[in-house]
Amino acid sequence: MTDPRVSVHSVTFPGATLEEMRRHWRELGVTRLSLIDTQLDDPGLAEVIATEGYSAETVFHLFTTPDALHRRIDDAARVGARAVYMLTGGRGKASWGEAAERFCSAVAPCLEHADRAGVALAIENASALYADLHIAHTLADTVELAEMAGLGICVDLFHCWAEAHLDALVERAMPRLQMIQLSDYVLGDRTLPARAVPGDGVVPVEAFLARTIAAGYRHGVDLELIGPRIEQEGRLAAARRGCEVVSEMLSRIDTGGDRGIR
C-alpha cells in the first residue's frame, strides 16, 4: 500500500491525458497529486480531484511574468493545491546577483496574492544543465534566493545529495521547506537525466527522509522519475516500484505514532 505522503510527479508520464493520469493514480494508490501547471487548464481536473478524494500537493510553474503566476495561483487555489513551486527563468548575461534581484522584484507582487489564496510559493534547486530556465542550481543558491524573495523551498534531492554541508543547508531551509522530491543516481550513469528509482543507487534517500522528518517536516514526498532507466523499466512499473520502496522507507522511519501528515 502506498504511503499517503507519497506522490508521483506528473512529469513521470509526459503527454498523458487526464483520463490516463487518473488510471495511473488509481493503479499507484496515491492520494496526493504533484501536478504541472498546464494540467490545471483541463476543466475536468477539479472534478477528478473531488470525486476520487485526491489532494493536490504541489503545482510546478516556470516563472515568466507576475501576471502569469497570478493566474496559476488562482488555478491552483481552485483545485485546492497547497503550493506552487517554480523555476525562476534564466539569467541571460546577468550576474547571479543581478538575476536574483530581478527575480525577487518580479515575484514580489505575487506574494500577497498567494497568501490571500492560501497557496504557498516556493522555488526548487535544479542542475546548471537547466541554466536557460533557472538561476538556483545548488541548494545553497536556492536557500539564499528563497530568503531574499520570501519564498518557500522545494528540495530536489537528486540535484543536491552530494553537496558539501547538506545537513546544515537543510537545517537552514527547514522553516521554508514545502516539498521534498526524490529519485536516485547510479554511479557512472551518464545517460542524462540519469534518474533512478529510489533504492537503486547511492543517494541516501532514507537517511535524508529520517533527518528531515525528525526535524519536523510534515509535508509530502514526491517521486520524480524520468530518464533512460525509467523508460527501460517502463514509467508505470518504475513509479509503482518507487512508491513501494519509499513507502517501506517511511514505514521504517515511523515510530508508530502520529505521522503529522498535513
N, C-alpha and C positions, 0 to 999 in steps of 0.2 A: 504494500500500500504506500502510495506517495505521501510523504510528509506534507502537511498543509502549508508549510513555509516555502515549499519549493515551487518555482515556476520555470517554464521553458520559454526563452525569448522567441518571439515570432520570427526573428531573422534566421532561426534554425530551419524554417520552412519557406524559403523565398518563393514569392509568386503564388502562394496558396490562397484560395478563396476563403471567405468566411465559413462556408459550409465545410470545407476541407479542414480548416483550423478547428472548427467545432468537433469534428471527428477525432483529430489529433488530441485535443484537450481531454476528451472523454477517454480515449484509449490510454493516455498517460496518467489519468487520475488526478490531474492538477485542479486546484480550486482558485489559485491566483494566476493572473494573466500579466505578462510583460509584453507590451504592445509597441508597434511602430506607429507614428502619428498618422500616416496615411490610412491606417486601418480605421481610424475614427471617422473617416469620410463615408464609411459604409452605414447606411441608415438602419441596417439590421443588427448592428453590433450591440446596441443598448438592450434590445430585446433578448438577444442570446445571453448576455451577462445576467439579466434579470431572471429569465426562465431557468437557466442552468445553475443559478446560485453562485456564480463566479464573483470574484472581486478583482478589480483592475489594480494591480500593484504599481506599475510604472508605465510611462509612455516615453519613447525616445523621440527627440526632436533635434534636427540640425538647425541651429540658430542662424537666421538670416537678417530679420528685421524685428523691431519691437511689435509691430502690428501682426506679423505672422505668429509670433509667440503668444500674443494676446488671444488670438483665435484658437490656438491649440490649448491654451489654458482653459478656455471656455468649453472646448470639445472634451477635454479630459474631465472636467467637472461634471459634464452631462452623463458620462459613463461611470462616475464615482471613482476615478483614478486618484490614487494617493499622491503621486509625484510625477512630474515631468523632468527627465534628465536630458542633458544636452551635450552636443559638441558645439564649440564656440564659433566655428568658421575659421578659415585660415588666417595667417598673419601677413601674407604677401611679403613685401620687402621691409615691413616694420620690424623693429626690435621686439623682443618678448615683452619688455615693459610697455612699449607703445601699444602693442596689440592688446595687452591685458587692460590697460586704461581705456582703450577704445571699446572693448567688450563690456567692461563694467559700466561705462556711460550708456551704452546701447541697451543693456538689460535692465538698468535701474528703473525705468518707467513701468516695468512689468512686475516688480516685486510686490507692490501694494495690491495690484490686481489679483495676483496669485494668492496672496494672503486672504483677501476677501472671498475668493472662490474656494478656499480650503485645499489648495493644491500646492505642495512643496515644489520648489525649483532646485535643481541640482546639476552639477557637471560631473563628467567622468574622466578618468585618465585613459589615454589611448596612445599607442605607439607613434613615434615620429613618422612611420610609414603613412600616417594619416595627416600629415602636416598641411595638406591642402584643405582639410576640414576642421582642424583643431589646433589649439596652441598649448594645451596642458598634457604633456606627454609622460611625465613622471608623476608619481603620487605626490612628491614634494611640490611640483608645479601646481598640481590640482588643488592641494590643500591651500597653498598661498593664494591662488586665484579665487577659490571659494571664499576665503576670509576677506579678500579685497572686495568681492562683489556681493557679499551677504547671501551666499547660496549654500545649498546642501552639497553632499558629495556621494557619488556612486563609485565604489571601488571595484574595478575590474581586476581581479587577482592575476589573471593571465598576463597583464601588462605591467605588473609591479612586484611579483613574487620574489624576484631576485634583487630588488633594490636594497642598498645599504640602509640601515636604520629603519627598516619597515615597521617594526613594532612601535617605535617612537612616533612615526608618521601616522600610523593607525590610531594611536592614543590621542594624538592631536586632532585627528579627523572625527573621532567618535561623537562629539556633540552635533556634528553636521551629517552623520552617516545615514543615508536614506536607502541604500541598496548595496548588496554585495553580488557581483557577477562571478560565476565560476566556470572554469574549464581547466584542462591540464596541458602539460607540454612534455613531449617525449624528447629527451636529449638527442641532438643531432638531426632532428627533423627540420629540413629547410623548405618544405613544401608549404609555403605561406597560404593561409594564415596559421597553419600548423597547430590548430587547437585539437585537443583530445578529450575524451570522456574523463571526468574526474576519477582518479584512482589508477589511470593508465600510465602516468608519467611521474615527474619529480616535483610538481608543485605541491607544497604542504597544505593541501586543502583542509583536511580535518583539523590539523593543529591551528590553522588560521581561524576557522569557524569556532573552535573551542575558546580561543582567546577573545574573539570579539563578542561572543555570547556571554562569556564570563564578565566582560567589561560593560555589559548592559545592552547590547544590540538586540532589538526586538522586531525588526522588520524581516522581509523575505530574503531568500537566496535564489538567484536566477541563473539558470544554465544557458550559456551562450555557446552553441555548438555548431561551428562552421569550419569548412576546410576539407582537404582531400581525405583525411582519416574518417571524418564523419560521413562523407559521400560514399566512401568504400564500404563502410558498415551498413549504410542506409540511415537517412536522417531520423526516421521514426524509431528504428531499432537502437540507434545511439542515444536518442533522447530518453527512451524507455530505460535503458541500462543506466544512464546518468541519474535519472530520478531514483532508481533503486539504490544506487551506490550512495548518493548524497543523503537519501532518507536513512540509510543504515548509519552513516556518519552522525547524523543529527540524533538518532536514537542512542548511539553510544555516548554522545556528549550530554544528553539529557540526564538529569538526576532522578527523574520520575515525578518531579513536582510540576508546578505551573510553568508552562513554556513561555508565558508572557507574550503570546502572539497578538499582534495588533496590526 
